[in-house]
Amino acid sequence: MKNSEKNPNLELEEPIRFIKVINGPQLCGSYAFPGYEQVLKSTHPSRAIKATLEITSDRPDDATGQPIRYTEEHVVGSNGTTYLGCQIPGPTAQKFFWKPIAATWA
């Protein structure tokens, strides 16, 4: 029996409600500027989700002076997680943020 047969409202649920970005268990970055691993987490019990994330930075790009803003797509399984990266990946204090902006069933 399919999940949609057990729960006819399952197909009507918005997948973005089941996606969030959380701090992972590991510290990363440098000693002077520590950050946390960022993890995309799905709380849906039975379906994979394809999420579009907007990535921004608290400081502009050093080379161009422009704000850093781009998108990435990730697929995460039911009740699963996907590693995204470190909040503060380099030798600088530049911090990155991941925000779910769209999601579909995968």
Beta strands, then each sheet from edge to edge (+ up, - down):
strand 1: 19-29
strand 2: 34-42
strand 3: 49-57
strand 4: 69-76
strand 5: 81-86
strand 6: 96-105
sheet 1: 1+ 2- 5+
sheet 2: 4+ 3- 6+
end
